[in-house]
């Protein structure tokens, strides 16, 4: 019995040539059907709105103070970027529901429930950060070019409104909390100053320059630490432990605690009194600054979103992409046609009687 020969490239070519009319017919039919289907499919338009990422806000002046004191803060881990806050707003369920209600998308998408409408909106909307251009893009697809642009622009308007609501609420809570602590600190500062004055009059002493400087430095650092703890406590009243500002401030407090714990003790009663006054002065100064900032934030009525480009109704459809669809279907048709021709040839050869 003769051994079967391995098929060569010439054998493969002969098989393709034998079934060339079938392959060509299958190719033409597939591409033609794809062309007709693409023409009959509804036209989809995509509108794009662009905003600049929010500027990173300083939680407090503590980082600068630590740096000025020669304290290394590079080891402190950085929190989530505030850009992620915008992304969270844009992808939130609240935002989706307001878009659906504003444009009656349940009716447009022909869905029975709001959950189905949300899923359809997810497929038709895309929020992305362009690392190259350093902007946030909001892409919306719809069968109506006007509606796609309107939805994209509504995302911008609603993002600004939600962000301002959050800022005003948090600033108001911060303002009230710091105001209470300011009153307590003012009373503590007055008491500390009176104790220092009484001691100096009673003992008839004047502090040395070196000791006074050391006591003031110690007091300033402790005052910064206490002020940071106050702000952290205020933040925790309305923010979660995963909030970027809470994480950043917690890291700064830990770093300051290490520095304060390493300070040498103040040896004299006069030094301790000077330190106590400096502690209260530093706390009062920092809290006053933060209180003014909170009042400004609460009263602010300016846009919080920097819009680079509003969406405009697109002039050209985004899909179906007829040429791309035809090219893809043509390649698939050729591959399937050649595979089918080899299969038919193999079946035909297997039925022939052995020579």
N, C-alpha and C positions, 0 to 999 in steps of 0.2 A: 504493500500500500504506500502510495506516494505521500510525502509530507507536504502539507499545505504551505504555499509561499506567503511570506509577509506582504501585505499590500504596500505598494509604493505610492509616491506622490502622483505619478501618472495615473495610477488606478483611481485615486481619489478624484483627480481632475476629470477622468472619463465618466465617473458616476455623476459628478455635478453637471457635466455637459449633457449626459443622457436625460437628466431631469430639469434641464435649463428652462423649459417652457413652464413647468410647474412652479419652479422657484420664482421666475419672473412674474407669472400670474399672481402668485400669492403675495409677492412684494407690492405689485400695483394695487391689488384689492385692499391690502392692509393700509397702505399709505392713503389711498382714496377715502377709505372709511374714516381714518383719523382726520383727514382734511375736512370732511363733511361734519364730523362730530365737533371739531374745533370751531367751525363756522356757526353751528347751531347752539353751542354752549353760550350761556350768558356772559357778557363782558364784565370783567372785574377791574375796578380802578383802585389805585393805591395813592393815598395822600400822605404827606410826611410833614410833621411839625418838629421844630428843633428848639431846644432850650439849652442854656449854659448850666453846667453843674453848679450847685450852691457853693458859695465861698465857705471854707472851713472856719468855724467860729471858735474863738478862744473860750474855754469854759471859765477861766479866771485868770488873774495875773500871777498865779502861783508858779507857773513854769518859768516866767521871766525872773521872778524873785529867787527861785532856786538856782537859776543860772547865774544871776548876779552875785549870789553868795558862794559861787564856785562849786556848786553841787552838780555832779554828773547825772543828767536825767535821760541819757540815751538808752539806758537799760529799761526804761518804762515802756511797756507795750502800748501800742497805739490802738484806739478803738475803731470801730467800724466807721467808714467815711460817711459824712452827711449826705453824699450822693445816694447812698443806699436807702436813706430815709425817703428821698423822692421816688426811688424805684419801688419801695414798699407801698407808698401812697398810690402810685399809678397802677400797681397790680392788685390792689386791695379789693375785697368784695364790695366794700362801700362805694368805691369808685365805679366798679362795674354796674352796680345796681342803679346808680344815679345816671349813668350813660344810657342804660336800658330804658329807664323811665323817661328820660328827656327826649329820646328819639323813638319811643314806642317800638323797641327792637323785637319784642315778643311777637308782635304782629308782622314786622318786616321779615324776621327769620322763620315765621310760621311754627313757633314752638309752643307747647302746651304749658310748660312750667318755666319759672325764672331760672332755675338751675340749668336747663337746656339752653336757654338764651345766653347764660354766662359762658358756657362751654363754646357756643358758636362765636361769641364775641372774642373769646380767647384765641380761637383759630384765625379770626379776621383782624386781630390787633397784635402789634408787636412793639415792645418797649426795649430799646437796646442802648448800650453805652458805646459810642464810637471812640475807641482808645486813640485812634489816629488823629481825629478831629477834636477830641476832648469835648464832646457834646452828648446830650441825651436826645435820642430820636424816637418819635412816636409815629409808627406807621399804621394806617388803618385802611383795610380793604372793604370795598362795598360795590354793589352793582350800580350805584348812583355816584358820579364823581362829586357832586355837590355835598351829598350826605357824608361821604368819606372825609372830605375836608372839614365839614362842620363837627363831626365826631372827634377828629384829631384836635381841633381848636378847643372843643369843650373839655378835653382832657387837660389842656393847659390852664383854662380858666378855673376849673374845679380843683386842680392841684394847688393853685395859688390860694384859693378860698380855704381849703382844708388846712394848708400850712399856716395861714394867718390865724385861723381859729385856734390851732394847737399852740402857736407862739403866744397869743394873747392870754389864753387860759393858763399856760405854764408861767408866764411872766407875772400874772396877777397873783397866783399862789405864792410865787417866790417873793414878790413885793410885800405881801402881808406877813409872811414868815420872818423876813429879814427886819421888817419894821419893829416887830415885837422884840427881836434879839437886840436891836439897836438901843431900845429903851433900857433893857437890862444891862447892856455894856456901858451905857452912859453913867448909870448909877454905880457900877463897879469901878469905873475909871475915877469918878469923883471920890469914892471911898479910898482907893489906892493913893490918890494924890494927897488926900487929907492925912493919911497915915504917914506918908513920907515927910510931909511938912511938919507934922507933930514931932516925929522922931528927930528931925534936924534941929528944931527949936529946942527940944528937951535936952538933947545931947550936945548941942552947939557944935555940930560937925559939918564939914563940907566934904563931899565925896571927892576922892582922887580921880584924876582923868582916866587912868588906865582901868581902874575897877569899874568906873561908871560906863566906859565904853564896852567892857566885857558883859556887864549886866544888861546894857541896852541891846547888844547883839543877841544875847540869850533870850531876852524878852521879845524881841522882834520875831525871831524864829518860832518861838512858842505861840506868839500871837497869830502868825501866818497859819500855823497848824490848827489852832482853834477855829479861825475863820474858815479854813477849808472844811473842817468837820461840820461847821454850821451850814455851809452851802451844800455839802453832801447830804446832810439830813433834810434840807429843804427840797433837794432834787428827788429824793426817795419818796416824798409825799405824793408825787404825781407821775414819776417815771419808774419803769421796771429796772431790775438789776442788770438786764442786758442792754439798757440804753447806752449809746456811745459816750454821752457826757458823764454818766454815772461811773462807767468803767474807767474813763480817763482820770476823773477826780479821785477815785479810789486808789489808783496807782500813785498819784501825786501825794496823797495823804500817807501812804505806806512809806514812800521815799522820805518824806519830811519827818515821820516818826523815827526813822533810823538815825537821821541827822540830830534830832533833838535829844534822843537817848544817849548819843555819844558826846554831848556837851559836858564840860567839867562843871561840878557843882559850884554855886556861888557861896563863898565862905562866910561872909558877914551879913548881919541883919540889914545894914544899909544897902548892900548890894542886892539883897532879896527884895527890898522895898522898891529900889530903882527898877529892878527887873519886872516886878508886878505892874508898875505904872506903865512901862514900855509895852508889856503884853496887852494891857487894856487899850492903850493908844493905838497899837497896830490893829487889833481887832476892830476898834471903832472906825479907823480909817478905811479898812478893807470893806467892812459892812456898808459904810456910807457910799462908797464907790459902787458896790454891787446893787445897793438899793436904787441909786440913780439910774443905773443901766436897766434894771427891771422896770422902773417907771417909764423909761423911754420906749422899751419894747412893748409895754402894755398900751401906750398911747399911739404907737406907730400905726399908720394906715396907708403904707406904701406897698406896692407889689413886692412879693418875696420871690417870685420866679422871674428870672431873666430870659425873656423870649428872644431867640435869635431869628427864627423864621416862623411865621404863621403858615398853616397849611392852606394851599390854594387848590381849587378843583383841577384835577389832572386832565390834560387834553388827550393823552393817549392811554389806551387800556393797558393794564399790567399783565393780564392773562385772559383767555388762553393764548399762549405763544405758539402760533400755528406752525411756523418754520421749525421750531425746536421739537414740537410734538411729532411732526412728520419725519424729521431726521431720526428721532429715537425709535419711532415705530418702524421705519425703514430698516434700521440696523437689526432690530429684533426679528423682523420678518425674514431677512436674509439668513440670520442664524438659525431660525426655526425651519426655514425651507431647506437649507443644506442638511440639517440634522435629519429631517424627515426623508430626504432623498437617500441618505446613507442607510436609514432604517429600512426603507422599501427595498433597496438593492440587496441588503443583507437577507431579508425575508425571501426575496426572489431566488437568491443563490442557494439558500438552504433547501429549497424545494426541488432543485435540479437533481437528477440522478447522478451518482458518483461516476466519474470517468474510469 
